[in-house]
Protein backbone atom coordinates (compact mmCIF):
# COMPACT_ATOMS: atom_id res chain seq x y z
CA UNK A 1 0.00 0.00 0.00
CA UNK A 2 1.51 3.27 -1.17
CA UNK A 3 -0.37 6.20 0.35
CA UNK A 4 -0.03 9.60 -1.24
CA UNK A 5 1.51 12.41 0.81
CA UNK A 6 -1.93 14.07 0.80
CA UNK A 7 -3.55 11.00 2.37
CA UNK A 8 -0.72 10.68 4.88
CA UNK A 9 -1.29 14.30 5.92
CA UNK A 10 -4.95 13.45 6.57
CA UNK A 11 -4.02 10.42 8.65
CA UNK A 12 -1.58 12.55 10.64
CA UNK A 13 -4.39 15.06 11.31
CA UNK A 14 -6.75 12.29 12.44
CA UNK A 15 -4.08 10.75 14.67
CA UNK A 16 -3.96 13.99 16.68
CA UNK A 17 -7.73 14.15 17.34
CA UNK A 18 -8.60 14.10 21.03
CA UNK A 19 -12.05 13.46 22.50
CA UNK A 20 -13.57 13.29 25.97
CA UNK A 21 -12.67 9.95 27.56
CA UNK A 22 -15.91 9.94 29.57
CA UNK A 23 -18.15 9.49 26.52
CA UNK A 24 -19.78 6.14 25.83
CA UNK A 25 -18.57 4.33 22.67
CA UNK A 26 -21.16 5.67 20.22
CA UNK A 27 -20.97 9.19 21.63
CA UNK A 28 -17.21 8.97 21.25
CA UNK A 29 -17.62 7.88 17.61
CA UNK A 30 -19.81 10.90 16.91
CA UNK A 31 -17.48 13.33 18.64
CA UNK A 32 -14.50 11.86 16.77
CA UNK A 33 -16.29 12.13 13.41
CA UNK A 34 -17.28 15.75 14.05
CA UNK A 35 -13.56 16.54 14.43
CA UNK A 36 -13.13 15.57 10.75
CA UNK A 37 -14.98 18.71 9.62
CA UNK A 38 -11.83 20.87 9.06
CA UNK A 39 -10.51 18.23 6.62
CA UNK A 40 -13.05 19.44 4.05
CA UNK A 41 -11.55 22.93 3.84
CA UNK A 42 -13.22 26.32 3.61
CA UNK A 43 -16.98 26.54 3.33
CA UNK A 44 -18.00 27.76 -0.12
CA UNK A 45 -20.65 30.44 -0.45
CA UNK A 46 -23.95 29.01 -1.67
CA UNK A 47 -26.78 31.05 -3.19
CA UNK A 48 -29.25 29.92 -0.50
CA UNK A 49 -29.25 27.49 2.44
CA UNK A 50 -32.44 26.82 4.41
CA UNK A 51 -33.55 24.24 6.94
CA UNK A 52 -36.78 22.31 7.26
CA UNK A 53 -38.06 20.00 9.99
CA UNK A 54 -40.48 17.22 9.08
CA UNK A 55 -42.63 15.36 11.57
CA UNK A 56 -43.10 11.65 11.00
CA UNK A 57 -45.12 9.67 13.53
CA UNK A 58 -43.76 11.77 16.38
CA UNK A 59 -40.19 11.76 15.09
CA UNK A 60 -38.50 14.87 13.74
CA UNK A 61 -36.48 14.62 10.53
CA UNK A 62 -34.27 17.64 9.90
CA UNK A 63 -33.35 18.67 6.37
CA UNK A 64 -30.83 21.17 5.05
CA UNK A 65 -31.57 22.53 1.58
CA UNK A 66 -28.76 23.95 -0.58
CA UNK A 67 -29.69 25.98 -3.68
CA UNK A 68 -26.89 27.00 -6.09
CA UNK A 69 -29.02 29.56 -7.96
CA UNK A 70 -32.60 30.80 -8.37
CA UNK A 71 -33.37 28.79 -11.51
CA UNK A 72 -36.77 27.15 -11.63
CA UNK A 73 -37.27 23.38 -11.52
CA UNK A 74 -33.70 22.46 -10.69
CA UNK A 75 -32.49 18.86 -10.42
CA UNK A 76 -32.40 17.78 -6.80
CA UNK A 77 -29.91 15.51 -5.05
CA UNK A 78 -31.36 13.95 -1.89
CA UNK A 79 -28.29 13.14 0.19
CA UNK A 80 -27.74 10.68 3.06
CA UNK A 81 -24.51 11.16 5.04
CA UNK A 82 -22.07 8.47 6.08
CA UNK A 83 -20.90 7.56 9.58
CA UNK A 84 -21.28 3.79 9.98
CA UNK A 85 -25.01 4.22 10.76
CA UNK A 86 -24.10 5.56 14.23
CA UNK A 87 -22.44 8.92 13.54
CA UNK A 88 -22.58 11.84 11.13
CA UNK A 89 -24.91 14.80 10.85
CA UNK A 90 -25.85 17.78 8.74
CA UNK A 91 -22.69 19.44 10.04
CA UNK A 92 -20.21 16.68 9.17
CA UNK A 93 -21.15 16.96 5.50
CA UNK A 94 -21.95 20.66 5.23
CA UNK A 95 -18.70 21.71 3.55
CA UNK A 96 -18.59 19.02 0.83
CA UNK A 97 -22.29 19.45 0.08
CA UNK A 98 -21.77 23.18 -0.42
CA UNK A 99 -19.05 22.25 -2.89
CA UNK A 100 -21.24 19.65 -4.58
CA UNK A 101 -24.27 21.90 -5.01
CA UNK A 102 -22.06 24.49 -6.72
CA UNK A 103 -20.25 21.88 -8.84
CA UNK A 104 -23.45 20.22 -10.08
CA UNK A 105 -25.71 23.30 -10.08
CA UNK A 106 -28.33 21.11 -8.44
CA UNK A 107 -30.39 21.67 -5.32
CA UNK A 108 -29.21 19.34 -2.54
CA UNK A 109 -31.45 18.21 0.30
CA UNK A 110 -29.44 16.61 3.12
CA UNK A 111 -31.35 14.32 5.47
CA UNK A 112 -30.50 14.04 9.18
CA UNK A 113 -31.78 10.52 9.89
CA UNK A 114 -31.88 8.73 13.23
CA UNK A 115 -28.73 6.86 14.29
CA UNK A 116 -27.91 3.52 15.92
CA UNK A 117 -27.59 2.18 18.53
CA UNK A 118 -30.41 4.24 20.05
CA UNK A 119 -32.37 3.79 16.82
CA UNK A 120 -31.32 0.59 15.03
CA UNK A 121 -32.53 -0.51 11.60
CA UNK A 122 -35.01 0.30 10.15
CA UNK A 123 -35.43 3.67 11.93
CA UNK A 124 -32.88 5.61 9.87
CA UNK A 125 -34.10 4.10 6.60
CA UNK A 126 -37.69 5.01 7.47
CA UNK A 127 -36.61 8.62 8.05
CA UNK A 128 -34.93 8.66 4.63
CA UNK A 129 -37.99 7.13 2.99
CA UNK A 130 -40.27 9.69 4.60
CA UNK A 131 -38.02 12.53 3.47
CA UNK A 132 -38.00 11.30 -0.13
CA UNK A 133 -41.79 10.99 -0.17
CA UNK A 134 -42.04 14.54 1.17
CA UNK A 135 -39.71 15.88 -1.51
CA UNK A 136 -41.67 14.14 -4.27
CA UNK A 137 -45.00 15.42 -2.92
CA UNK A 138 -43.68 18.96 -2.50
CA UNK A 139 -41.63 19.30 -5.67
CA UNK A 140 -43.65 22.27 -6.90
CA UNK A 141 -43.25 24.35 -3.73
CA UNK A 142 -39.58 23.33 -3.49
CA UNK A 143 -39.08 24.58 -7.06
CA UNK A 144 -37.41 21.34 -8.15
CA UNK A 145 -37.97 19.15 -11.18
CA UNK A 146 -39.77 15.93 -10.15
CA UNK A 147 -38.33 14.25 -13.27
CA UNK A 148 -34.77 14.95 -12.06
CA UNK A 149 -34.59 13.43 -8.58
CA UNK A 150 -31.16 12.03 -7.73
CA UNK A 151 -30.49 9.83 -4.70
CA UNK A 152 -27.00 9.97 -3.21
CA UNK A 153 -24.99 8.96 -0.17
CA UNK A 154 -21.54 8.07 1.07
CA UNK A 155 -20.48 5.01 3.06
CA UNK A 156 -23.40 4.01 5.33
CA UNK A 157 -25.41 6.69 3.56
CA UNK A 158 -24.66 4.80 0.35
CA UNK A 159 -26.38 1.73 1.81
CA UNK A 160 -29.42 3.86 2.64
CA UNK A 161 -29.33 5.47 -0.82
CA UNK A 162 -29.22 2.13 -2.59
CA UNK A 163 -32.24 0.84 -0.66
CA UNK A 164 -34.18 4.08 -1.24
CA UNK A 165 -33.41 3.94 -4.97
CA UNK A 166 -34.76 0.38 -5.18
CA UNK A 167 -37.96 1.42 -3.40
CA UNK A 168 -38.54 4.54 -5.51
CA UNK A 169 -36.89 3.43 -8.77
CA UNK A 170 -39.72 4.69 -10.98
CA UNK A 171 -39.30 8.19 -9.50
CA UNK A 172 -35.49 8.36 -9.45
CA UNK A 173 -33.40 9.67 -12.35
CA UNK A 174 -29.91 8.76 -11.05
CA UNK A 175 -28.26 7.22 -8.01
CA UNK A 176 -24.82 8.30 -6.77
CA UNK A 177 -23.04 5.99 -4.33
CA UNK A 178 -19.73 7.11 -2.82
CA UNK A 179 -17.74 4.17 -1.39
CA UNK A 180 -21.03 2.59 -0.25
CA UNK A 181 -21.52 0.00 2.47
CA UNK A 182 -23.24 -2.92 0.73
CA UNK A 183 -22.58 -5.98 2.92
CA UNK A 184 -22.37 -7.06 6.56
CA UNK A 185 -20.15 -10.02 5.67
CA UNK A 186 -16.83 -8.14 6.11
CA UNK A 187 -14.89 -10.98 4.43
CA UNK A 188 -13.92 -9.57 1.05
CA UNK A 189 -10.28 -9.39 -0.03
CA UNK A 190 -10.23 -5.65 0.68
CA UNK A 191 -11.58 -6.19 4.19
CA UNK A 192 -8.83 -8.72 4.79
CA UNK A 193 -6.15 -6.48 3.29
CA UNK A 194 -7.24 -3.33 5.13
CA UNK A 195 -8.64 -4.87 8.32
CA UNK A 196 -6.39 -2.55 10.33
CA UNK A 197 -7.07 0.54 8.24
CA UNK A 198 -6.32 3.14 7.08
CA UNK A 199 -9.30 4.98 8.54
CA UNK A 200 -11.83 2.13 8.77
CA UNK A 201 -10.94 -1.12 10.49
CA UNK A 202 -12.55 -4.52 10.96
CA UNK A 203 -13.23 -4.05 14.68
CA UNK A 204 -15.17 -0.87 13.95
CA UNK A 205 -17.08 -2.54 11.14
CA UNK A 206 -18.20 -5.41 13.35
CA UNK A 207 -19.25 -2.99 16.09
CA UNK A 208 -21.17 -0.79 13.64
CA UNK A 209 -23.22 -3.64 12.21
CA UNK A 210 -23.86 -4.99 15.73
CA UNK A 211 -25.30 -1.63 16.82
CA UNK A 212 -27.26 -1.07 13.62
CA UNK A 213 -28.73 -4.40 12.59
CA UNK A 214 -30.95 -6.53 14.88
CA UNK A 215 -30.53 -10.28 14.45
CA UNK A 216 -33.94 -10.69 12.81
CA UNK A 217 -32.85 -8.38 10.00
CA UNK A 218 -29.44 -9.93 9.23
CA UNK A 219 -30.61 -11.07 5.78
CA UNK A 220 -32.79 -8.06 4.98
CA UNK A 221 -31.75 -6.54 1.61
CA UNK A 222 -33.10 -3.16 2.74
CA UNK A 223 -30.26 -3.16 5.28
CA UNK A 224 -27.72 -5.17 3.28
CA UNK A 225 -27.86 -3.98 -0.36
CA UNK A 226 -25.73 -6.79 -1.75
CA UNK A 227 -28.48 -9.26 -0.80
CA UNK A 228 -31.02 -7.53 -3.05
CA UNK A 229 -32.11 -9.51 -6.10
CA UNK A 230 -34.57 -6.97 -7.52
CA UNK A 231 -32.07 -4.68 -9.24
CA UNK A 232 -33.78 -4.59 -12.62
CA UNK A 233 -34.97 -1.20 -13.80
CA UNK A 234 -32.66 0.88 -11.62
CA UNK A 235 -31.75 4.35 -12.89
CA UNK A 236 -28.25 5.16 -14.20
CA UNK A 237 -25.80 4.65 -11.35
CA UNK A 238 -22.44 6.18 -10.47
CA UNK A 239 -20.32 4.36 -7.87
CA UNK A 240 -17.04 5.72 -6.53
CA UNK A 241 -14.53 3.58 -4.64
CA UNK A 242 -11.19 4.34 -3.01
CA UNK A 243 -8.20 2.10 -3.70
CA UNK A 244 -7.24 1.64 -0.04
CA UNK A 245 -10.69 1.16 1.46
CA UNK A 246 -11.99 -2.05 3.06
CA UNK A 247 -15.38 -1.24 1.49
CA UNK A 248 -13.87 -1.26 -2.02
CA UNK A 249 -14.64 -4.84 -3.02
CA UNK A 250 -18.20 -5.00 -1.69
CA UNK A 251 -18.99 -1.86 -3.70
CA UNK A 252 -17.49 -3.50 -6.80
CA UNK A 253 -19.60 -6.59 -6.13
CA UNK A 254 -22.68 -4.35 -6.09
CA UNK A 255 -21.60 -2.90 -9.44
CA UNK A 256 -21.45 -6.44 -10.85
CA UNK A 257 -24.94 -7.26 -9.54
CA UNK A 258 -26.34 -4.16 -11.22
CA UNK A 259 -24.63 -5.18 -14.47
CA UNK A 260 -26.12 -8.68 -14.18
CA UNK A 261 -29.53 -6.99 -14.00
CA UNK A 262 -28.73 -5.12 -17.23
CA UNK A 263 -28.26 -1.86 -15.37
CA UNK A 264 -26.39 1.22 -16.54
CA UNK A 265 -23.61 1.65 -13.98
CA UNK A 266 -20.31 3.56 -14.00
CA UNK A 267 -17.56 2.56 -11.55
CA UNK A 268 -14.77 5.05 -10.76
CA UNK A 269 -11.73 3.92 -8.77
CA UNK A 270 -9.76 6.70 -7.08
CA UNK A 271 -6.19 5.44 -6.76
CA UNK A 272 -3.86 6.21 -3.90
CA UNK A 273 -6.64 7.36 -1.59
CA UNK A 274 -8.72 5.99 1.24
CA UNK A 275 -12.22 5.93 2.65
CA UNK A 276 -13.74 9.31 3.45
CA UNK A 277 -11.88 11.38 0.85
CA UNK A 278 -15.14 13.04 -0.29
CA UNK A 279 -14.94 15.02 2.97
CA UNK A 280 -11.21 15.75 2.77
CA UNK A 281 -10.95 18.37 0.04
CA UNK A 282 -8.63 20.59 2.09
CA UNK A 283 -5.92 17.94 1.71
CA UNK A 284 -6.87 15.43 -1.00
CA UNK A 285 -7.23 16.50 -4.63
CA UNK A 286 -9.36 13.46 -5.47
CA UNK A 287 -12.23 15.05 -3.52
CA UNK A 288 -12.53 17.81 -6.12
CA UNK A 289 -11.97 15.31 -8.95
CA UNK A 290 -14.82 13.17 -7.60
CA UNK A 291 -17.17 16.15 -7.48
CA UNK A 292 -16.34 17.04 -11.07
CA UNK A 293 -16.83 13.41 -12.11
CA UNK A 294 -20.28 13.48 -10.47
CA UNK A 295 -21.12 16.74 -12.25
CA UNK A 296 -20.03 15.24 -15.58
CA UNK A 297 -22.06 12.08 -14.97
CA UNK A 298 -25.16 14.13 -14.20
CA UNK A 299 -24.65 16.27 -17.29
CA UNK A 300 -24.53 13.07 -19.36
CA UNK A 301 -27.60 11.49 -17.74
CA UNK A 302 -29.75 14.28 -16.30
CA UNK A 303 -29.23 17.71 -17.82
CA UNK A 304 -28.59 20.20 -15.03
CA UNK A 305 -29.28 23.17 -17.29
N, C-alpha and C positions, 0 to 999 in steps of 0.2 A: 504494500500500500504506500503510494507516494502522494502525500498530501501537499497541496499547493501552499505557498507562504501565506496567502490570504486566508485559507482555511485554518492553518496553524495559528494565525493571529486571533481568529475567532475562538479556537479552543483555549488559547492562553487567557483570553478575556473571561470565558466561562469558568475556567479553573479558579479564578480569583473571586467569583461570586460568593458572598456570605449571606446566610439567612439565619433567622432566629432558631436556636436549637430547641426551643420549647414548643414548637409547632408539631402537630401530629403529621403523619407521613403525607397525606394528601394535601394538607395545608402547606406543608413544606414544598411539595411539588409545584403548587400554584405560585408561591412566593418566588421560587427559583426561576420559574418560567417568565414571570413578570420582569425579572432582572435582565431578560434577553432584549427588552425593548430598544435599548440604545444601539444594538447591533444593526438595526434597520436603517440608521442614519437620520438625517433631518426630515422633518415632516413637510411634505409638499403642500403648497396652497391648493385648495380645491374650491371650485366655484360655489358649492353649497354642501354643507353637512348638517343633517337634522337627525333627530332621534324620535323613535316611536315605541310605545309599549303596548303590546297586545295582551289580552286576557283570555286564557284558554282553560276552562274548567277550574278556575281558581288559581291557576299558575300564570305568572307574568313572563312574557317573552319579550326581551328588549331587542330592538333593531337599531342599527345605525345606517343611515342612507347617505351615500356619497353621490353627488351629481357633478359631472365634469363641465357642464354647460347648460344653457337653458333651451336646448333643442327639444322639440316635441317628440313624443313616442320613441324615446331612446331604447336601445337594447338594455336589458337588465341582467346583471350577474348576482345571483343569490348565493352568498358565500358562508360556508361553515368552517370555522377555525379549527386548527389542530390543537394537540395537547394531551394525547393518549386517553381521551374521553374523560379525564379527571382534572384537567387544567386548561388554561387559555380563556380569553375574554375578548370583548370588543377592543380593549386597550392593547393586548398583545399583538394584534394584527392591524392596528390603526395606520401605522406608517406604511407598510407595504400595500394596503388597500387604497390609500391615497395615491400611491404611485400607480397602482393598477387601473384605477378609474381614469386617471389622466392618460395613461398609455393606451387604453382601449377605447376611450371616449364613450364609455358605457356607464350607466348608473350601477352602483353596487349597493346591495342591501346585505349587511352583515347580521348574522343571527346569533344571539347570545343564549344558547341552549343550556339546559340543566346538565350538571356534571355528576359523574360517579365519584366516590362510592355512595354519597347521600342519595343520589338518584340514578340507580343502575338502568341498563337497557330494560325497556324501550323508551324511558322518559325523554332523553335528549333527542332521539329520532322523532318522537311525537311532537316535540316543540318545533323541530325543523319542518315537519310535514304541515303543521298548522300554519307556520309562517309562509310556506310556499302557497298554500291554499289562499291565504289572505292576500298575498301579492297578486295572484291570478284574478281574484274577485275584485281587487281594487286597482287594476291596471290603469283604468281611465283617470282616476283621481291622482294616481302616482305619476301620471304622464309618461308611462312606459309602453313599449310595444308588446302586446301579449303574444305576438308571433315570434318574438326574439328573447325568450327567457332562457338564460344560461345558468346551469347549476355547477357550482365549483366548491372545492375544499382542499385543504392540505392535511396530510397525515391522517389522524383520526377523523378529521372533517371530510377527508376524501372517502372514507368508509360511509359516512352519513350521506355524502353527495351521491355516491353510487347507488345507494338504496333508494334515495329520493328520486333519482332519475328513472330507475326501474318503475317506481310507483306512478310517476307522472309522465311517462315517456311520450305520450301523445301531445303533451303540452310543452315539451322541452326541445329547444332548438340545438343545444350543444351541451356537453358536459366536459368540465375541466378538472382533472384529478392530479394534484401535485403530491408526489411520493405517497400515494394512498396506502393506508392499512387495508388489506383485503382478506387476511387470514389470521386465525388464532392458533395455528399449528406451530409456528415459530421454529420450523425445522428445515427451511430452505437452505441452499448453499450459502446465500448471503447472510442468513442469520447465524450460521455456523462460523463463517469467516469473520463477521463483525460482532460476535456475541459480547465482546468487551468494549464495543464502541468503534469509532468515535461517536459521541453524542448520545445515541440510543444504545442500550445494552439489553441482554437477554433477561437479566433479573428484573429490570424495569418493565419489560414487555410482559413477562409472566404476571407481575403485580398488577399492571394496568388491566389486563383481561380479567383477572380475578375480581377486581373491584367493579368492573363494568358489566360483566356478562354472567347472570345467574345460570346455574347448572341446567335448568330446564330449557335454556335458549342456546346451548352450546352449538347446536346444528342449525340455527336459524339463519337463513341467508340474508335477512334484513340486518343482522348484526355482523355476519361474516360474508362479505360480498363474493368471495371466491366459491362459495357453496351454491350460488344462484345458478339455475339452469334455464332461466327465462330471459335470456339476453337478446333475443331477436327483436328487431325493431327499435333498438336504441338510437339516439341521435348521434351525429358525429362526435367523436370523443378524442380529447387530447390528454395524454398521460405523460407526466414528467417524472423521471427517476434520477437519483444521484448515484454516482458510481460507488461511493463508499458508504452505503446505507443498508442496514440489515433488511429494510423493507423493499429493497430493489427487486428481488426475484419474485416476491409475491405479487408485486405490481405488474411485472412482466407476464406472469402467469394469467393475470386478469386480462391483459391485452390479448393473449392467445385465446382465451375463452370468448372474448368479443369477436375475434376474427373467425372462430369456429361457427359463430352465429351469424356470419356474413356481415358483421358490423364494420363501419368506417371508423378506424381508430389510428391515431398517429402517436407513436412512442418517441419521446426525446430523452436521450441519456446525456446527463451533464457530467462530464469527466472531471476527475480531480477534486470533486466536492462531496459534501456529506449532507445528511438529513438536516432540514431546517433552513437551507440556504435562501429560500424565498424571503425569509425575514432577516437576512443578513447583508442587505445591500450596502451598508456602510463599509464593509470589508470585502465582500465577495462579488466579483463582476458578473458571475453567472446569474445572480438575482435579477439584474437589469436585462440580461440576455433572455432569461425565462419570460419576463414580462413582455418583451418585444415579440418573442415567439408566440405567446398567447394572443397578442394583438394581431399578429399576422394570420394565425389560425382563424380567429374570429372574422377577419376581413375576407378570408377565403370561404367561409362557411355561412356566416351571418353578417351581412353588410352592416357596419357601424356608422354609416353615413346617413 
